[in-house]
């Protein structure tokens, strides 16, 4: 018996934004789905509009598993994770141990196929698109919280917007201009 997918099912129990008051809790399972959808869109935008040749389905698969280790470690808040280099380095080591533990929950025949998805080393363009999508999702969470009147997310939104703008990625800029504004609208306004 292998427990990999039993652990993956627990993604819905891991809450994000733990240090902040939320109008609606977000878990890493729903975050991973949104990241996968946006990463896939970024890859397609890059390919179709800006001459890219990235494997959009691989990008999407990477995004699905980009938080996998957190089913063991939980979600460590960004201000803590990046408080100083020692904490960041120690946490990265903890993440590697968690990822290795997850991979041991798979049959030998599947480990090699899942390893690049679970361990996500910086492997170039696909990885950088997932990281961009992850930042966009965090920004969109801030937008949604602010739209609901929760000013707790105001500073995070400004910081994330600056980070996204500084990426200077045409597919990201296109997504932010074309799709992100709708996250500020009500359902009636979307219709």
C-alpha positions as CSV (number, residue, x, y, z in Angstrom):
1,X,0.0,0.0,0.0
2,X,1.3,3.4,-1.0
3,X,0.2,6.7,0.7
4,X,1.3,9.3,-1.8
5,X,-2.2,10.3,-3.0
6,X,-3.6,10.0,0.5
7,X,-1.2,12.7,1.5
8,X,-1.9,14.7,-1.6
9,X,-5.6,14.6,-0.6
10,X,-4.6,16.4,2.6
11,X,-3.6,19.5,0.6
12,X,-7.2,20.8,1.3
13,X,-6.3,20.8,5.1
14,X,-3.3,23.1,4.8
15,X,-4.3,26.8,5.1
16,X,-2.4,29.6,3.4
17,X,-1.9,33.1,4.7
18,X,-1.8,31.9,8.3
19,X,-0.6,35.1,9.9
20,X,-3.3,37.2,8.3
21,X,-7.0,37.7,8.9
22,X,-8.8,36.3,5.8
23,X,-12.4,36.9,4.7
24,X,-12.2,33.4,3.2
25,X,-9.6,30.8,4.0
26,X,-7.5,29.5,1.1
27,X,-5.9,26.0,1.2
28,X,-3.0,24.7,-0.8
29,X,-5.1,22.4,-2.9
30,X,-7.3,25.2,-4.3
31,X,-4.2,27.4,-4.6
32,X,-2.4,24.7,-6.6
33,X,-5.3,24.4,-9.0
34,X,-5.5,28.1,-9.6
35,X,-1.7,28.2,-10.0
36,X,-1.9,25.4,-12.5
37,X,-4.6,27.1,-14.6
38,X,-2.7,30.4,-14.6
39,X,0.7,28.8,-15.3
40,X,-0.8,26.9,-18.2
41,X,-2.3,30.1,-19.5
42,X,1.0,31.9,-19.2
43,X,2.7,29.2,-21.2
44,X,0.1,29.3,-23.9
45,X,0.3,33.1,-24.0
46,X,4.0,32.9,-24.3
47,X,3.8,30.3,-27.1
48,X,1.0,31.8,-29.1
49,X,1.7,35.5,-28.7
50,X,5.3,35.9,-27.9
51,X,7.1,33.2,-29.9
52,X,7.8,30.8,-27.0
53,X,8.1,27.0,-27.2
54,X,7.5,25.9,-23.6
55,X,5.6,22.7,-22.9
56,X,2.3,24.1,-21.5
57,X,1.2,20.7,-20.1
58,X,4.5,20.2,-18.3
59,X,4.2,23.7,-16.8
60,X,0.7,22.8,-15.6
61,X,1.8,19.5,-14.0
62,X,4.7,21.3,-12.2
63,X,2.2,23.8,-10.9
64,X,-0.2,21.1,-9.6
65,X,2.6,19.7,-7.4
66,X,4.5,23.0,-6.6
67,X,3.2,22.9,-2.9
68,X,3.3,19.1,-2.5
69,X,5.8,19.1,0.3
70,X,3.6,21.3,2.4
71,X,1.3,18.3,3.2
72,X,4.2,17.4,5.5
73,X,5.6,20.7,6.5
74,X,2.5,22.9,6.5
75,X,2.6,26.4,5.0
76,X,5.3,28.6,6.6
77,X,4.3,32.3,6.3
78,X,6.5,34.3,3.9
79,X,7.7,36.8,6.5
80,X,9.0,33.9,8.6
81,X,10.4,31.9,5.7
82,X,12.4,34.9,4.5
83,X,13.2,36.5,7.8
84,X,16.9,35.8,7.5
85,X,19.1,33.6,5.3
86,X,19.6,30.9,8.0
87,X,15.9,30.4,8.5
88,X,15.4,30.3,4.7
89,X,18.2,27.7,4.2
90,X,16.9,25.6,7.1
91,X,13.4,25.6,5.7
92,X,14.6,24.6,2.2
93,X,16.3,21.6,3.8
94,X,13.1,20.7,5.6
95,X,11.2,21.0,2.3
96,X,13.7,18.6,0.6
97,X,13.3,16.0,3.4
98,X,9.5,16.3,3.1
99,X,9.7,15.9,-0.7
100,X,11.9,12.8,-0.4
101,X,9.5,11.3,2.1
102,X,6.6,11.9,-0.3
103,X,8.5,10.2,-3.1
104,X,9.1,7.2,-0.9
105,X,5.3,6.9,-0.8
106,X,5.2,5.9,-4.4
107,X,6.0,2.5,-6.1
108,X,9.6,2.4,-7.4
109,X,8.3,2.4,-11.0
110,X,6.6,5.8,-10.6
111,X,9.2,7.6,-8.5
112,X,11.3,8.8,-11.4
113,X,8.3,10.3,-13.2
114,X,7.1,12.1,-10.1
115,X,10.5,13.3,-8.8
116,X,10.8,16.4,-11.1
117,X,7.2,17.4,-10.2
118,X,7.6,17.0,-6.4
119,X,11.2,18.2,-6.1
120,X,10.9,21.2,-8.5
121,X,14.5,22.2,-8.9
122,X,14.9,25.4,-11.0
123,X,14.9,23.8,-14.4
124,X,14.5,26.9,-16.5
125,X,11.6,28.3,-18.3
126,X,8.8,25.9,-17.1
127,X,9.8,26.5,-13.5
128,X,10.0,30.2,-13.9
129,X,6.5,30.3,-15.4
130,X,5.2,28.4,-12.4
131,X,6.9,30.8,-10.0
132,X,5.3,33.7,-11.9
133,X,1.9,32.1,-11.7
134,X,2.4,31.5,-8.0
135,X,3.1,35.3,-7.5
136,X,0.1,36.2,-9.6
137,X,-2.2,33.9,-7.5
138,X,-0.9,35.5,-4.3
139,X,-1.6,38.9,-5.8
140,X,-5.1,37.9,-6.9
141,X,-5.8,36.6,-3.4
142,X,-4.9,40.1,-2.1
143,X,-7.2,41.7,-4.7
144,X,-10.1,39.5,-3.6
145,X,-9.5,40.2,0.1
146,X,-9.3,44.0,-0.6
147,X,-12.4,43.9,-2.7
148,X,-14.1,42.3,0.3
149,X,-13.0,45.2,2.5
150,X,-10.1,43.4,4.2
151,X,-7.3,46.0,4.3
152,X,-5.0,43.4,6.0
153,X,-3.8,42.5,2.5
154,X,-3.0,46.0,1.2
155,X,0.7,46.0,1.8
156,X,1.1,42.4,0.4
157,X,-0.8,43.5,-2.7
158,X,1.5,46.4,-3.3
159,X,4.6,44.3,-2.7
160,X,3.4,41.5,-5.0
161,X,2.4,43.9,-7.8
162,X,5.9,45.4,-7.7
163,X,7.4,42.0,-7.8
164,X,5.2,41.0,-10.8
165,X,5.9,44.2,-12.7
166,X,9.7,43.8,-12.2
167,X,9.6,40.3,-13.8
168,X,9.4,42.1,-17.2
169,X,7.8,39.0,-18.8
170,X,5.5,39.8,-21.7
171,X,3.2,36.8,-21.0
172,X,2.8,38.0,-17.4
173,X,2.2,41.6,-18.4
174,X,-0.4,40.4,-20.9
175,X,-2.2,38.3,-18.3
176,X,-2.1,41.1,-15.7
177,X,-3.6,43.6,-18.2
178,X,-6.1,41.2,-19.8
179,X,-7.3,38.9,-17.0
180,X,-6.4,40.3,-13.6
181,X,-8.8,43.3,-13.5
182,X,-11.8,41.0,-13.6
183,X,-10.8,39.7,-10.1
184,X,-11.9,43.2,-8.7
185,X,-15.4,42.8,-10.1
186,X,-18.6,41.4,-8.5
187,X,-20.5,38.6,-10.2
188,X,-23.0,41.1,-11.5
189,X,-20.2,43.2,-13.0
190,X,-18.7,40.1,-14.6
191,X,-22.0,39.5,-16.3
